[in-house]
Every structure is written in C-alpha cells, then in structure tokens.
Amino acid sequence: MALYIAIDIVFIAVTLVAAKDSLHPLSDEFISLINSKQSSWKAGRNFPLDTPLTHIKALMGVVKNPLSPKLPAITHDADLITSLPENFDPREKWQNCPSLNEIRDQGSCGSCWAFGATEVMTDRVCTYSNGKKQFHYSAQDLVSCCTDCGDGCEGGQPPTAFLYWKNDGIVSGGQYNSSQGCRPYEIPPCEHHVDGPRPKCNGFDKTPECLNKCTAGNVEYKKDKHRAKEVYSIHGEDIIKAELYTKGPVEADFIVFEDFLNYKSGVYSHTSGGAVGGHAIKILGWGVENGKKYWLCANSWNNDWGDKGFFKFQRGDNHCEMERDIVAGEPDLDGL
C-alpha cells in the first residue's frame, strides 16, 4: 500500500509540474512562475493577454539554411582583449550617433533578420566616421528586395543580408510613416505593450513589393544605394567584445523561449516555457549586473516592450545560442 501511495504522490507532482509548464505564456500565472524561479531578471506584462500566439511566433523571422554562405571570421589583438573594460555602452563612447538609441518596430512581419542588419549598418556608418556621417539604412528595401535572403516577412538569414549589403547595396529609409529617406518602412507598428497607443497586433502582413524606386525623399534609387567594403562573422565572447568596442554593434540571433516575451528588466536567462522560434537582434555592448555577465541588446518590437525596447542577456556561455552566429561589416563611406 505504501508503494502505491508513493507512486501516486510522484504522479501528482509530475502532473503539477507539467501543468505549470503548460501555462499560457502571456498569463499572469506564467509571469508569476518566472519570477518565483529566479531573481536575475524581472518578468511582467508586455503583450496583451489576447495577443494571438501565431502573431508572436511570426515575429521570429530567422530561418536557418545549411546551404547559406559562411562569412569569413575575423579576430582581434590579444592585447586589446586583455585591456577591455568590465562594462561597455557604445552610447557613451559615440555620443553623437543617435541611431544607437533608436528602437525600431518590425510590425506584423517576420523581418527581425533585416532589422537587426540595417540597425547595425546604420550605426556603423556613424561609428566608423566618428559621428561625421549618418545614413539610415532601409529595412524595407532589404526585406522586399533581397530574394536570396529568404522570404521577406516569412523570415530570412542575417549572413545573407550582409552579403546583399556588400554586393547590391541598400537605400536609405526611416520608420513607418516617417517620409525619411528613399524607402521608409511600409508595415505599420502594432502594440507590444498593454498600455501603449499603437493598434492591436493581429494577423500577419505580406512582404511588400520590391520597388526599384524611391517612395519618399528627393533622391534617386540607384544613387542612394550604399554598400559595405567587407562583411564577416565574429566568434567567441572576447572577440565579440573587442569588435563592439572598436567598431560598433553587431547582429546576433538566438532561440526565443516563451519566458522572454515577458522580459522587463535585469539579466535574462531562460527559466520557463518552450521554444518559440529564432529571432535576430542587435548587440550594442556588455556589462556585469549583480555578478551576472550580460550582453546589452536592442529589440525591434518598439520601445514599449521590455526595458524601453532594450534588454540584457546572459553572456559568455552561448546561452540560447546567442553567440553562435554573429555578423557585421565595414561600411563604404565614399559618397555618403
């Protein structure tokens, strides 16, 4: 009889754990579970509870293709690496680069791969010129016109996006409804926060048509195309840090788990919930908070999500495969 009772207790315990793990990823109960299991980061409500999970999954637009080209890897001087500070925020080093503070909004489109890329490209025009030149690369032009990158709003590959920058060039373009540059973003933003002013996130937008002409600004499409001198990959925590410190932000992608959707502050590490998909973001810098190492990152779900659009992510152990596929490049500043 005691054996049967023990088995029943184990079965009940396993059932309760399974029930907790199957909580709705946007529910108050799931948020409470996250906060009860760790203290390095704070979970809270970002997406409204009735946001369709199909919409959230569609935001994860990184598509892995084993046949995609591999970018050459670079390295950095050992003496530089040993001299790097414990904390680094590029917004303090390059104070005259406003794009480092920008949080974009991909809307209802799986274009994170293009946003992370064009954010890095935009930043690097400024960092490479020490603030003397500014060029806001168009995420719309990349999403719509790079057919080798993937399927636009249905996902793409960051390395191929950088190759497109080098080989074909990308025009300028601001955020939705901005009239900035040649091709501003055409997909409207939607609300990733319960109290924000934007329309509700529903459905999934189709990839806008590739137009080899400007839809805004007084520029000519072909003349507005600007390219990279070289593009490459970066591997290893120390090499990534040296790259950030000397040249500027990089693009990374990682596996998003359900708890990440509820990030508000602190150093994120996966705690609860299943995988949602692959997501691309921009890494700006690094630091240590309460003894925990982190990467400083910018998301593309508008500035109502997370910590004003930014987040800190566990650093140094390829957490959620964040450090596996890092890409960047050197802009060609001629003509800018």
VENLINWO-V625674 format. One record per residue. N is the residue number from 1. RES is the residue in three letters. PHI is phi as a letter, one per 30 degrees, with the letter a starting at -180 (* if undefined). PSI is psi as a letter, one per 40 degrees, with the letter a starting at -180 (* if undefined). D_LAST is the distance of its C-alpha to the last C-alpha in Angstrom with 1 decimal. Layout:
n->(N,N)
res->(RES,RES)
phi->(PHI,PHI)
psi->(PSI,PSI)
d_last->(D_LAST,D_LAST)
This chain:
n->(1,2,3,4,5,6,7,8,9,10,11,12,13,14,15,16,17,18,19,20,21,22,23,24,25,26,27,28,29,30,31,32,33,34,35,36,37,38,39,40,41,42,43,44,45,46,47,48,49,50,51,52,53,54,55,56,57,58,59,60,61,62,63,64,65,66,67,68,69,70,71,72,73,74,75,76,77,78,79,80,81,82,83,84,85,86,87,88,89,90,91,92,93,94,95,96,97,98,99,100,101,102,103,104,105,106,107,108,109,110,111,112,113,114,115,116,117,118,119,120,121,122,123,124,125,126,127,128,129,130,131,132,133,134,135,136,137,138,139,140,141,142,143,144,145,146,147,148,149,150,151,152,153,154,155,156,157,158,159,160,161,162,163,164,165,166,167,168,169,170,171,172,173,174,175,176,177,178,179,180,181,182,183,184,185,186,187,188,189,190,191,192,193,194,195,196,197,198,199,200,201,202,203,204,205,206,207,208,209,210,211,212,213,214,215,216,217,218,219,220,221,222,223,224,225,226,227,228,229,230,231,232,233,234,235,236,237,238,239,240,241,242,243,244,245,246,247,248,249,250,251,252,253,254,255,256,257,258,259,260,261,262,263,264,265,266,267,268,269,270,271,272,273,274,275,276,277,278,279,280,281,282,283,284,285,286,287,288,289,290,291,292,293,294,295,296,297,298,299,300,301,302,303,304,305,306,307,308,309,310,311,312,313,314,315,316,317,318,319,320,321,322,323,324,325,326,327,328,329,330,331,332,333,334,335,336)
res->(MET,ALA,LEU,TYR,ILE,ALA,ILE,ASP,ILE,VAL,PHE,ILE,ALA,VAL,THR,LEU,VAL,ALA,ALA,LYS,ASP,SER,LEU,HIS,PRO,LEU,SER,ASP,GLU,PHE,ILE,SER,LEU,ILE,ASN,SER,LYS,GLN,SER,SER,TRP,LYS,ALA,GLY,ARG,ASN,PHE,PRO,LEU,ASP,THR,PRO,LEU,THR,HIS,ILE,LYS,ALA,LEU,MET,GLY,VAL,VAL,LYS,ASN,PRO,LEU,SER,PRO,LYS,LEU,PRO,ALA,ILE,THR,HIS,ASP,ALA,ASP,LEU,ILE,THR,SER,LEU,PRO,GLU,ASN,PHE,ASP,PRO,ARG,GLU,LYS,TRP,GLN,ASN,CYS,PRO,SER,LEU,ASN,GLU,ILE,ARG,ASP,GLN,GLY,SER,CYS,GLY,SER,CYS,TRP,ALA,PHE,GLY,ALA,THR,GLU,VAL,MET,THR,ASP,ARG,VAL,CYS,THR,TYR,SER,ASN,GLY,LYS,LYS,GLN,PHE,HIS,TYR,SER,ALA,GLN,ASP,LEU,VAL,SER,CYS,CYS,THR,ASP,CYS,GLY,ASP,GLY,CYS,GLU,GLY,GLY,GLN,PRO,PRO,THR,ALA,PHE,LEU,TYR,TRP,LYS,ASN,ASP,GLY,ILE,VAL,SER,GLY,GLY,GLN,TYR,ASN,SER,SER,GLN,GLY,CYS,ARG,PRO,TYR,GLU,ILE,PRO,PRO,CYS,GLU,HIS,HIS,VAL,ASP,GLY,PRO,ARG,PRO,LYS,CYS,ASN,GLY,PHE,ASP,LYS,THR,PRO,GLU,CYS,LEU,ASN,LYS,CYS,THR,ALA,GLY,ASN,VAL,GLU,TYR,LYS,LYS,ASP,LYS,HIS,ARG,ALA,LYS,GLU,VAL,TYR,SER,ILE,HIS,GLY,GLU,ASP,ILE,ILE,LYS,ALA,GLU,LEU,TYR,THR,LYS,GLY,PRO,VAL,GLU,ALA,ASP,PHE,ILE,VAL,PHE,GLU,ASP,PHE,LEU,ASN,TYR,LYS,SER,GLY,VAL,TYR,SER,HIS,THR,SER,GLY,GLY,ALA,VAL,GLY,GLY,HIS,ALA,ILE,LYS,ILE,LEU,GLY,TRP,GLY,VAL,GLU,ASN,GLY,LYS,LYS,TYR,TRP,LEU,CYS,ALA,ASN,SER,TRP,ASN,ASN,ASP,TRP,GLY,ASP,LYS,GLY,PHE,PHE,LYS,PHE,GLN,ARG,GLY,ASP,ASN,HIS,CYS,GLU,MET,GLU,ARG,ASP,ILE,VAL,ALA,GLY,GLU,PRO,ASP,LEU,ASP,GLY,LEU)
phi->(*,d,d,d,d,d,d,d,d,d,d,d,d,d,d,d,d,d,d,d,d,c,d,e,d,c,d,d,d,d,d,d,d,e,d,d,c,a,b,d,b,c,c,a,d,c,d,e,e,c,d,d,d,d,d,d,d,d,d,d,c,d,c,d,b,d,c,d,d,c,d,d,c,c,b,b,d,d,d,d,d,d,c,d,d,d,b,b,b,d,d,d,d,c,d,c,c,d,d,d,c,d,c,c,b,d,i,d,a,d,c,e,d,d,d,e,d,d,d,d,e,d,e,d,e,d,d,d,c,h,i,d,b,b,a,c,d,d,d,d,d,d,d,d,c,d,d,d,d,l,b,h,d,c,k,a,b,e,e,d,d,d,d,d,e,d,d,c,i,b,d,d,l,c,d,e,i,c,h,c,i,d,b,d,d,c,c,d,d,b,d,c,a,d,c,d,d,d,d,d,d,b,i,a,d,d,d,d,d,d,c,d,a,d,c,a,i,c,b,c,e,d,d,d,d,b,b,c,d,a,b,a,c,b,b,j,e,d,d,d,d,d,d,d,d,c,b,k,e,b,c,b,b,a,d,d,c,e,d,d,e,c,d,b,a,i,c,d,b,d,b,b,j,d,d,c,l,c,b,c,b,c,c,c,a,a,a,b,b,h,i,c,d,b,c,c,b,c,c,b,c,i,d,d,d,i,c,h,j,c,a,c,b,e,c,j,b,h,d,h,i,d,c,d,b,c,b,a,a,c,d,d,d,d,i,d)
psi->(d,d,d,d,d,d,d,d,d,d,d,d,d,d,d,d,d,d,d,d,e,e,i,h,e,e,i,d,d,d,d,d,d,d,d,e,e,i,e,d,i,h,i,a,h,c,h,i,d,e,h,h,d,d,d,d,d,e,d,g,e,h,h,h,h,e,e,i,i,h,i,i,i,i,i,i,h,d,d,d,d,e,e,i,i,d,i,h,h,e,e,d,d,g,e,f,g,d,d,d,e,h,h,i,h,e,a,g,h,f,f,d,d,d,d,d,d,d,d,d,d,d,d,d,d,d,d,d,e,f,e,d,i,h,h,g,i,h,d,d,d,d,d,d,e,g,d,e,d,b,f,b,e,e,i,a,h,d,d,d,d,d,d,d,d,d,d,d,i,i,i,i,h,a,i,h,f,d,e,h,a,d,g,i,h,e,h,i,i,i,h,f,i,d,e,i,e,i,i,i,h,i,a,h,i,i,h,i,i,h,h,f,i,i,e,i,i,f,i,h,d,d,d,e,h,i,i,i,d,i,i,i,i,h,h,h,d,d,d,d,d,d,d,d,d,d,d,a,i,i,h,i,i,i,h,h,i,d,d,d,d,e,h,d,i,a,h,h,i,h,d,i,i,i,i,d,a,h,h,i,i,h,h,d,a,i,a,h,h,f,e,h,i,i,h,h,i,h,i,f,f,i,e,e,i,b,g,f,e,i,i,h,h,h,i,e,f,f,h,f,f,d,e,d,g,h,i,a,i,h,i,h,e,h,e,*)
d_last->(81.3,79.2,77.1,76.4,75.5,73.0,71.5,71.2,69.5,66.9,66.3,65.9,63.4,61.3,61.4,60.2,57.3,56.4,56.7,54.3,51.8,52.0,51.1,48.6,45.2,44.5,48.0,49.2,51.5,48.7,46.7,49.9,50.5,47.1,47.7,51.2,50.2,47.8,46.5,43.1,41.3,42.2,42.3,42.5,41.8,38.4,39.1,42.0,45.1,45.2,41.7,42.3,41.9,40.6,37.6,36.9,37.3,34.9,32.1,32.5,30.2,30.0,31.8,33.0,33.4,35.2,33.9,30.2,28.4,28.4,25.3,26.1,27.0,25.7,27.7,27.5,29.7,33.1,33.2,29.9,31.4,34.7,33.0,31.0,32.1,34.3,31.8,28.0,25.8,22.1,22.0,24.1,22.1,18.6,19.9,16.7,15.2,16.8,16.1,18.6,21.2,20.4,23.1,22.4,25.3,25.8,28.8,31.6,29.6,29.6,25.8,25.6,24.4,21.2,20.9,21.2,18.7,15.9,16.8,16.4,13.0,11.8,13.7,12.5,8.8,10.7,13.6,12.0,10.2,13.5,12.3,9.9,6.8,7.8,7.4,11.0,11.8,14.8,18.1,19.7,17.8,18.7,22.3,23.1,21.7,22.1,25.8,26.1,25.2,28.4,29.6,27.0,28.9,31.7,29.7,27.4,26.6,23.8,23.7,23.3,20.4,18.5,19.6,18.4,14.9,15.2,17.2,16.1,12.8,12.6,11.4,11.0,14.3,16.4,20.0,23.0,23.8,20.7,19.3,15.8,13.1,14.1,16.8,18.3,21.0,24.2,26.9,28.4,28.9,32.5,34.5,34.7,36.9,40.3,39.7,36.2,35.5,33.9,35.9,38.0,36.6,38.5,38.1,35.2,32.5,31.9,28.5,26.9,26.5,23.4,22.1,19.8,18.9,17.3,19.9,18.2,15.7,15.2,12.7,13.8,14.2,13.6,10.5,9.1,10.1,8.0,10.4,12.1,13.5,16.7,18.5,21.9,24.7,26.2,30.0,32.3,32.2,31.6,28.8,27.1,27.6,26.2,23.1,22.6,23.4,21.1,18.0,18.2,19.7,21.0,22.4,26.2,28.9,32.5,35.8,36.4,40.0,41.6,41.8,38.0,37.9,39.8,37.8,37.6,37.4,38.2,37.5,37.9,40.1,41.7,45.1,46.4,45.8,44.8,41.5,39.4,36.6,33.5,30.5,27.0,25.4,23.0,24.5,23.2,26.0,29.7,32.9,36.7,38.6,42.4,42.5,40.3,37.1,34.1,30.5,28.5,27.0,25.3,26.8,25.7,28.9,27.9,28.7,32.4,32.9,33.9,32.9,30.5,28.7,28.7,31.3,32.7,33.9,36.5,35.0,36.3,38.5,36.3,37.6,37.4,35.4,32.3,31.6,32.3,29.0,26.0,22.7,19.1,16.4,13.8,10.1,8.4,5.6,5.6,3.8,0.0)
